[in-house]
């Protein structure tokens, strides 16, 4: 598949169109750094937006949750979904309040979710989810048993119709405001990893894959 995707009327960035990105590799970099998405859908005319973790494998996104959850019970009926992922990189402080902004990288994926019913495929998708969030953890943990697999629903969403939007750089002020006497610039923001806190009943030393954990991806 080509690394570039032609935007559809639904995914073309309209406002600040110069920030629109339709390159699949750029999209993948955003998805691979994040692990929390918001899934939007409509049930009986009522919109819902649910935060959940995700994992990516090639051109497929996987989400999971309790089989009893509202989201999973409705998405497996083939209703349209909108999945969004946002990485916040900085607060952009301009000289005027109107021109304040944020530096960010965001993704919007439109599609239809499909319920995974095959147990082996479901287990493989859960492995992808786990490794996406915390590489190395799956092999170091107890595997799901039959009861847990039945209580868990996993959905696949094709990454076919999508767009990304990116803002980088300093504030952009109106020319007359550049003489206004206030501080202007960018306050960088990033996700940092704190020192792991061992459970009081855990006797193992911290494994290497946790000691070097980071969301920054090459």
TIRO-528549 format. One record per atom (N, C-alpha, C, O, CB): x, y, z. Coordinates in pm, whole numbers, plus 50000, padded with zeros to 5 digits. Last residue first. Glycine has a CB too. Layout:
N
XYZ ...
//
This chain:
218
511325051051788 512195054651677 511375054851549 511905057651442 513385044751665 509255065352042 509565054551948 510455059751837 510355071351797 508275048351890 508585071152376 509255076252257 509655064652168 510325055252213 510485084852295 507705059752603 506745060552493 507385066152367 506755065952261 505545069052534 509675035552784 509495048952729 508435048452621 508265038252554 510825054552673 511495016353021 510235019052952 510135033552907 510475042752982 509065015753043 513635004153143 513915013053030 512645017052954 512715020752837 514885006452934 512514988153335 513514997953377 513765008353267 514075019853295 514834991053415 511004970153198 510314980753274 511284991753313 510905003453322 509644974853399 512874953653086 511924960052996 511094970753066 510544979553000 511004949652934 514274943753310 514914953453223 513904960753136 514034972853113 515944946453135 512324941553617 512904936253493 513394947353402 512974958853414 511894927553419 513034945753954 512464952353838 513114947053710 514334947953696 512634967653848 512844914854135 513504927254102 512874932953974 512254925653897 515024925154084 510034900754313 510974901154200 511634914854188 511054925054224 510264897654070 508084900354498 509424897254546 510474898054435 511664896354461 509444883354608 505174917454593 506044913654482 507464911654534 508004920254605 506014924454370 503584928054781 503674913454779 504524908454662 504564896454636 502274907354772 503624955254734 504224950454859 504354935254864 505144929954942 503384955154977 504724965154409 503644960154495 504264953554618 505304947054608 502724950054417 506944992054349 506734977654360 505574974454453 505454980154562 508014970754408 506825016754126 506515014354266 506134999654280 505104995354229 505355023754317 509175032053901 508205021453931 508055019254082 509035019854156 508615008453864 509415066653857 510065055053916 509025044353950 508075047454022 510865059054042 507735077853550 508235079053687 508935066353733 509025056453660 507115082453781 508085090753236 507925078253310 508545079953448 509725083053461 508585066353234 506215116553071 507415111553137 507095099053218 505965097153263 508025122453229 505115132352788 504815121552882 506115116352940 507005112252867 504015110152813 505465168352768 505735154652723 505335144752830 505235148252948 507215152952686 505555201652652 504905191652735 505255177852680 505335175952558 503355193752738 507035234252647 506995220352601 506295211352702 506425213252823 508425215252574 505715264052589 506005255952707 505905241352664 504805236352645 505015259152826 506835289352372 506245276052384 506685269652516 507865269952551 506655267052265 506025324652363 506855313052329 506095300252351 504865300052350 508145313152413 506215355752531 505625347452427 506575336152394 507795337852398 505295355852301 505455379552782 506275368052740 505515360152636 504315357952649 506655359052862 504685413052669 504395401052748 505275389752698 505775390152586 502885397252739 504155440852540 505175436652638 504745424952725 504465426752844 505525448352727 503765441252189 503065440552319 503995434452423 504575423852399 501745432152307 504885440451942 505455450352035 504785449852172 505175457252262 505335464451977 503385422551805 504755418751838 505435428751930 506455425551990 505565417251711 500905431751725 501025426551861 502455422951900 502715420552017 500145414451877 500985439051456 500995449851557 501225444751699 501665452351786 499685457451551 500905412351334 502115420551332 502095431751437 503115433951502 502295426551195 499535386451527 499305397151431 500465406951444 500955409451554 497935404351456 501595357151582 500845368851625 500515377951507 501155377151402 501615376551732 502085325251645 501955333851527 501025345351565 499815343451578 501395325751402 504485307851850 503205314751828 503265323251701 504325327651657 502855323651950 506545281351695 506265292351789 504885298451764 504205294651669 507345303151778 505995245451628 506575258651613 506075269051711 505275266051800 506335263351478 503325225451490 504625226851555 505035241651545 504495249251465 505695217451488 500545204951458 501015218751472 502335218651545 502455212351650 499985227551547 498835182151250 500025184951330 500275199951335 500235206751233 501265177551272 496655155851190 496805170351193 497915173551292 497945168351404 495465177551233 495665129650966 496375134451085 496465149551075 496355155350967 497795128051097 493065107250866 493875119250846 494575122350977 494135118151084 493015131350797 491485079450697 492115086150810 492725099350766 492865102250648 493195077150871 490455049050619 490005062850599 490495070950719 489985069350830 488435063750583 491875026250711 491745029050569 491395043750542 491975050050454 490685020150508 492495006650928 493005020350916 493035023750767 494095024150705 494445021850982 489804987351058 490784989750952 491205004350947 490375013350960 490214985450816 489574974451374 489134985851294 490184988151185 491344990651217 488934998851383 488414947951577 489394952951481 488774964151399 487614963451359 489904941551388 487874941251922 487384946051793 488554950351707 489554955551756 486394957651812 487164918452175 488204925252099 487644928851962 487024920651895 489484916252085 485934913152501 485644914852358 486794922552295 487334931952353 484274922252335 486034890152764 486694901152695 486284901352549 486294891052481 488224900052708 485044867652872 484564880152931 485134892552861 484774903852893 484924880653079 486444848052741 485014849352713 484464862652765 483524868152707 484244837752774 488954851352860 488794854052717 487324855952681 486994864652599 489394842552635 488414843053120 488784856953096 488634860752949 488244871952917 490214859453142 487894815853078 486864824453136 487154839153107 486244846753073 486764822253287 490374806752978 489174806152895 488074815352947 487384821852868 488654791852889 492984830453076 492354817353072 491044818052993 490664828652945 492094812053216 495834848452957 494384848052986 493864833752981 494244825952894 493604856952887 499024841453120 498204842853000 496714842153036 496364835753136 498564832052896 500934860253347 500064848653326 499174851253204 498624862253189 499194845753452 503874876453203 502644876253283 501874863253258 502124856253160 501754888453250 505894879253026 506294879253167 505084878453260 505234879553382 507104891653198 504864881852779 505584869452807 505944868152953 506264857153000 506834868752723 503804908252806 502944896652780 503634883552820 503044875252889 502564896152630 505864926952833 505054923452950 504264910552929 504074902853023 504104934752982 507204934352604 507864924952693 506994920152807 507334910252873 509074931052749 505934967252574 506664956052513 507374947452617 508064952552705 507674961352411 503124980252640 504284977252724 505014965052668 504754953852709 503854974752873 501404986452425 501454994852544 502744992752623 503375002352666 500244992152633 501924966752237 501874980652194 502044990052314 502745000152306 500544983752122 501654943452379 502994947252335 503044961652287 504094968152295 503454937952224 498854943452420 499774943552534 501154948552492 501764956852560 499884929652595 497874942352154 497514953252245 498524954652358 498994965652387 496104950952303 498984917852073 499344930252003 499034942352091 499854951552100 498584931351868 497634900752249 499094901552253 499564914452187 500454921252239 499724889252183 495064904252154 495384908752290 496884909752311 497364918652382 494774899152393 495354891851906 495064906151911 495364911852049 495864923052061 493614908851874 495764865451983 496824872251910 496614887351914 497584894951924 496884867351765 493264860352097 494464859752182 495624867152114 496374874252180 494844845052212 491674862451868 491454871551981 492694871952071 493114882652115 490224867152064 492624841451717 492804854951667 492624865251778 493314875351783 491834857851552 491784820351882 493214822051854 493504836051803 494514842051841 493684811651753 488934823651885 489734824652008 491224827051983 491854834852054 489574812152090 487084843751669 488004832451674 488924833651795 489624843751808 488824831551544 485834868351680 485204857051748 486124844851758 485944836551848 483934853151675 486004902351689 486834890551666 486244878951747 486164879751869 488324893151706 483834925551536 484114917251653 484944905151613 484644898451514 482804912651720 484794954951375 484364940951358 484774932951481 485924933451524 484964934751228 483864988651311 484534978851395 483934964951373 482724963551356 484444982851543 484445010151045 483475001251109 484234990551186 485144984251132 482514994851006 485665044251037 485495030650986 484415023151060 483585029051129 486795022950996 488195068751061 486775065651042 486645051550988 487425047350902 486095075850947 490495084251266 490255072351184 488755069951180 488105069051284 491015059851239 492685110251322 491275106551317 491125094851220 491585095451106 490375118851272 495295122051527 494865112851423 493365110751435 492835109651546 495615099251432 497735147651605 496465140651625 496115132251503 496575134851392 495345150751654 499985165351787 499885156051676 498635147851699 498485141751805 501165146851664 500675199851879 500055186751896 500245178351771 500605183351665 498565188151929 500815230052050 501495221251956 501035206951983 500995202552098 503055222451969 498205253752079 498915242252133 499665235552019 499205235451905 497945232252203 497695289352134 497435276752066 498125265352141 498575267252254 497925277251919 496685323752114 497225312552191 496845299452120 495815298552054 496695312752339 495395344051982 496355336151906 497085325551988 498005319151938 497355345351845 493785356452172 493155350252055 494095340951982 493665330951925 492655361051960 495535368652347 494815356652392 494245349152273 494215336852272 493695360452490 498655378352208 497225380652224 496565367652266 496985356852224 496585386152093 501105366752207 500975379952271 499515383752290 499185391652378 501695390552189 500935331552287 501095342852197 500985355852277 500805355752398 500035342452083 502115301352370 501665313752432 501985325652341 503145329152320 502325315752571 501335269052341 501865279952260 501275293052310 500085295552294 501535277852108 502295240452504 501375251852509 502035263452436 503165267152466 501015255652657 502945208252348 503335220952407 502195230952410 501255230152330 504485226752331 502095183052267 503525185652273 503905198952335 505065200952371 504085184952136 499855157052296 500035171252323 501515174052347 502115168052437 499175175852446 498355135752078 499565137352157 499815152352172 499965159452073 500795130152090 495375117952030 496015131052037 497235130552127 497165125552239 495025141652087 493185099751831 494355098951918 495035112651914 495245118251806 495345087551872 489925086951767 490865098151768 491985095551869 491765089851976 490125111451802 487615071051562 488675068951662 489655080651653 490145083951545 489405055351639 484335066151504 485385076151484 486385074551597 486045076351714 484795090851479 482245041851342 482995046951457 483965057751410 484365058251294 483745035551529 479095027351249 480265035551218 480915040751346 480245043751445 479875047351126 478294993551356 477955007751344 479215015751316 480315011651354 477245012851472 478434965851390 478844971551264 478464986151245 478324990751132 478274963751155 478024955051630 476894954551538 477204961151404 476354961951316 475684961251600 480094959751797 480154947251723 478964945351630 478884935351560 480234935651819 479424983351924 480344984051811 480384971151732 480664971351613 481724987551859 477774975352136 477204982252021 478124982451901 477654981951787 476844996252059 479324962452324 478044956352287 477454962652162 476714956052089 477064957352401 481434980252360 481684967652292 480394960852247 480364954152144 482474958352381 480065001752494 480795003652369 480944990552293 480634989852174 482165009652397 478984990352725 478104996252624 478804997352490 478224994352386 477635010152670 480374958552828 480404973152819 479494978152707 479264971152608 481834977952796 480574931452843 479324937352891 479284952452874 478264958652904 479104933853036 483104924452771 482034920852678 480704926952717 479794927852634 481904905652670 485484949752837 484544939952889 483444937152787 482934946252723 483924944853022 487804954252561 487144958052686 486234946952732 486204936052675 486364971052670 489834968052295 489224957152371 488574962752496 488774974352533 490284946352408 490984973651959 490554978652089 489874967052162 489404957552100 489594990952074 493344976851700 492594967951788 492234975451916 493054982551974 493424955151821 493744985451361 493744990051499 492884980451581 491814976251536 493205004751510 495784978251080 494634974551164 494824979751305 495904978851362 494444959251166 497974978450918 496884987650887 495614984350963 494514987250918 496604987450739 500144967651165 500034971251024 498944981651003 498974992451062 499754958950940 498544969051447 499304958951375 499134961951226 498084958951169 498844944351412 498194986751752 498214986951605 499054975451552 500124972451605 498775000451554 495894990152022 497144985051968 497054985051816 495974983651759 497434970852021 494535009752293 494495003752160 495864997852127 496845000352196 494085014152053 492265019152560 493585016452504 493455009752368 492385004652333 494405007552600 489745044952562 490185031052577 491585029652520 492035037952441 489205021352508 486935066252618 488395064452614 488765049752636 488155042952719 489085073252720 484135072052418 484675063852525 486195062952512 486695059352406 484045049752524 481375090152351 482825090252325 483485083452444 483415088352557 483375105152303 478185089152196 479045085052306 480495086152260 480805083352144 478715070552355 475055103652101 476495101852080 477185097652210 476825102052319 477115114952027 471965089552037 472775095252144 474255092952116 474695081452106 472385089052281 470535075851845 470575090251836 471425097151942 471585109351938 469215095551844 471055049151912 469695054551925 469705069851929 468975075952007 469025049052051 474355056651940 473395046051968 472035052551993 471885060452086 473835037352089 477375064251780 476015068751811 475115056651830 475115047551748 475465078151699 480795070051879 479765062651807 478405067651853 478305074651955 479895047151830 484325073051924 483015079351915 482055070951833 482435065451729 483135093251856 486925066552132 486095060352030 484705066752033 484015065952134 486005044952050 490125077652186 488725080152219 487885075152102 488105078951987 488455095252247 493095060752308 492275066952205 490885069852260 490525064952368 492185057752080 496345055952412 494995059052457 494265066052343 494745076052288 495015068052585 498865053752325 498185041152352 496775043352405 496085033752438 498995032852452 501425068152103 500285068552195 499785054652229 500215044852168 499165076952137 503315059851922 503755066752043 502645067252147 502915066852267 504235080852010 501855048551718 502775039951793 503305046651919 503705039752012 503925035951705 500395069751611 499685058751676 500615050451762 500225045751869 499025049951571 502525084851503 501665090451608 500965079251684 500945079251807 500615100151547 503535067051314 504405071951421 503595077851536 503945076051653 505385082451366 501345063651143 501785052451226 502685057051340 502615051551450 502515042251140 501265089051019 500145084451102 500595073351196 500265073551315 498995079551014 503625087750876 503485097850980 502355094151075 502475095951196 503235111650919 502945066950702 504065065250795 504005075350908 504295071951023 505395066450721 500825078050556 500575066850646 501725064750745 501485061050860 500355054150566 499975111350521 501035101650502 500885090350604 500825092850725 502435108350515 498475133450546 497815121450494 498815110450462 498535101350385 497005124850369 497855160950745 498875151150707 498145138450664 497295133350737 499875148350826 497185195650780 496715182350748 497845173350698 498685177650619 495625182950645 497965221350805 498415212150911 497975197850884 498355188750958 497875216751046 496745235250610 498175232950593 498735223550700 499845218450686 498915246250596 494165239950699 494385228450611 495865225350590 496215214150555 493725230850477 492725253050907 494185251750910 494605239650825 495295230550871 494695250051058 489845233750847 490415245150917 491905242850936 492325232050976 489725247351054 489915208250705 489365220550648 489975232750714 490565241250647 487835220750662 491255178150612 491345188750712 490915201850647 491485206050546 492785189850771 489325151050506 490145162450465 490105173350571 489025177350615 489665167950328 487535131750578 488775132450654 489665144150612 490675146750678 489535119650639 485315133350414 485095132650559 486395134550638 486345138650754 484465119250596 486245132850155 485545144850201 485345145150352 485215155850412 484195145850132 489485117250211 488105116950164 487445130050207 488015137450286 487335104450221 492895119850102 491825122550199 490455121550134 490295124750016 492015136450263 494905093849991 494125105349948 493015107750050 492265098450080 493545103149806 497865085550153 496455082350136 495725094950095 495895105550156 495855076450264 501135072150112 500235083550114 498815078950088 498575069650010 500655094050011 502395048650081 502565055150211 501655067250224 501425072150334 504015059350230 500445022649928 501205035049921 501295041450059 500395040050142 500565044749821 500844988150000 500005000050000 500885012450000 501935012850064 499055000050122 
//
